[in-house]
Every structure is written in C-alpha cells, then in structure tokens.
Amino acid sequence: MNLWLIIFGMGIVTFGTRLTPIVLLGRIEIPLIVQRALRFVPPAVLTAIIVPELFYRNDQLDVSLTNVRLLAGLIAIVVAWRTKNALITIGVGMITLWVLGAIIR
Amino acid sequence: MLSSRTEFLNGAKAELPILLGVAPFGMIYGVLALQAGLSPAVALAMSSIVFAGSAQFIGTQLIVQGAGGVVIVATTFIVNLRHALYSASVAPFIKQVPLRWKVLLAYLLTDEAYAVVITRFTQPDGSSAPNRHWFYFGAGITLWSTWQISSALGIFVGQLIPASWSLDFTLALTFIALVVPNLKDRASVAAAVSAGIMAAFSYTWPYKLGLFAAAMTGIVIGMLVEQRQSRSQLSDLPATDRPITD
C-alpha cells in the first residue's frame, strides 16, 4: 500500500511541475539560478545513483577485481563515451557482466 | 488553415522517429521494474501515473534500495523540474485553450513531446494556427501510447526472465548511457565527478539522504565551474580570485 502512495506522490509532483507554469502563465517566473542549475541535474543525480551500484556490494565498498559490476560498468562507460549509443552500451555492459561473472566465479 | 485532424496526424508523424528510441527504453523499464521486485500492477501503474522515463527508472532503483517515500518523491521532483521550463515555454502557445485541454496537454508534456511541439509552435504560423493544440495532442498521445505498450511488453517479457541473468544491472547501464555522452564540457564533468565521489562516501546514510547530498554537491560544483568558465571568457582577469555573486 505504501508503494502506491509513493507512486501517487511521484505522479503528483511530476504532473504539478508540468501543469503549474501552463496554468499560471505570466504570474510566475522561474528564477535564473534554477534555470542554470537544471542543466546539472541529470549528470549529478544519475551519477550519484550509478556510483554506489558499481562500487558497493552488499552495502560494503568493494574496489577489487572480483567486483564484476564495477569492471562491467567501467567498460560500459568507455563504450558509452565512444559510441554514444544506449543500446550498444547496455548490450556490451551486460555481456561483460555475464562473461566476467562466469570467469571469476 | 489546417484542420484539427491534419494537425493531429502531423503531430503523430513528427513523433514517429523519436519512438524508435523510446520503445526500447519502455521495454527495458518494464523488464527491470519486475527484476527489481515491483509487481506487474505497480510497474504498469507507474508508467501511466508518473509517465516520466528517467523518474521511473530512478524511482524503481530507489524503491529497491529501500529509500524513504519522501526522498523518492523529492528526487522525482528535482529530476522533473525541467518540465516546468518546458511548460513555461509552451504556455504562450496554448493559452487560448480551455483548462481541461491544458490539464491533458500538461500530462502529456515529456522531453520527447516538447522537442517536436516547440518546433511546430516556432514555425511562422505556429502561434496563429487555430488547431495547433491538436498537433501537441497528436505528438503527446503517440508517445504516451508507445510508452504504455512498450513498458507492458517489457513487463510481460520480464516475468519470463530468471533473476540469475542480473538484468537489474541494465538500470545502471542505462544511466551510464544517458550520462556519459552528455558530458560535453568541463562543468558537467565536474558535476558528475563530484556527485559520484560524494555518493560513494554518503551511500550508507539513512533514508538515502546521501543521494540528495551527492546530487546537490554535483549541481553546486557544476554551477561554480560554469561560472568560472564564463567569467574567464568574458574578461581578461584571472578567473581564480573573483567573488561569487549569485
């Protein structure tokens, strides 16, 4: 049940940000500093989510060669940088994870 | 004057090329929402109630990690704040339509719909064509349908895939694919790197508050670096010892 509350909350804030300026046209203005900050939201938030996914295993920092998610992630970063293609990045990352997982295990 | 039907179909057509990129993401969302432990009903409901790709991916991840509801909703708000800019940008072009239209069009406002809609609205007849809101509706509903169908397909496929395939990792890979190609200048690299470092140190904070700390660190550092860069371009003074004014 709590999960449904969270999802409705997410829906309300999303819809709210989409609707408010359309309805309140001319009565509100988005501050310049917020407009500047928005550009950095995707790299900051997404990287903040990626890093623990790669560096933590069972809530423990794990910077070792047996951490296959870290290795696969680093390879995916290089692939994303070189190809700029999401599907290739995801494909290479997953294959790397499976191959390394099979070797290291 | 274009009929409402023509505007609607033009909007749908303009959206088509973008669907090629959206449909796979919808499927990936569906697959990993299930892998992450959400029920099919919850995963599907998120696509229609939230209807925002990046927020759904992030929300799924945070639910799995056991983040608190307030943190999840607040993160969704920050991630979707850019929609307020889109909304302000399209507002002058749809100010003539009734409120129920505004509510509908606001619900359909996504990155992908905005991109084609604002292109249409800034054409020479874009602010005078009387049925232009139908173009917006055509583009928006096309994208909406694609997102619902592709996430439902992903949810269906996701039920058939065993957890040992580690498909939940596609989430981190998706984020990598979204972030890395957009790190085009020093300021955005600084934002990403500083957020990542902070995230590594603050990950064990309660309620995933570390995510907040890391995101805010990245945003502030990115803005500071950008400010330094733009000032050093604008004047000959050394960029280092200038006060921060805004």
Interface residues (C-beta under 8 A of the other chain):
Chain A: N2 L3 W4 L5 I6 I7 F8 G9 M10 G11 V13 T14 F15 T17 R18 L19 T20 P21 I22 V23 L25 I30 L32 I33 V34 Q35 R36 A37 L38 R39 F40 V41 P42 P43 A44 V45 L46 T47 A48 I49 I50 V51 P52 E53 L54 F55 Y56 D59 L61 R69 A72 G73 A76 I77 A80 W81 K84 N85 A86 L87 T89 I90 G93 M94 L97 W98 G101
Chain B: G21 P24 F25 I28 L38 V42 A45 M46 I49 V50 F51 A52 S54 A55 I58 G59 Q61 I63 G69 I72 V73 T75 T76 F77 I78 V79 N80 L81 R82 H83 A84 L85 Y86 S87 A88 V90 A91 P92 I94 K95 L99 K102 V103 L105 A106 Y107 L109 W165 S166 L167 F169 T170 L171 A172 L173 T174 F175 I176 A177 L178 V179 V180 P181 N182 L183 A187 S188 V189 A191 A192 V193 S194 A195 G196 I197 M198 A199 A200 Y203 T204 G210 L211 A214 A215 M216 T217 G218 I219 G222 M223 E226 D246
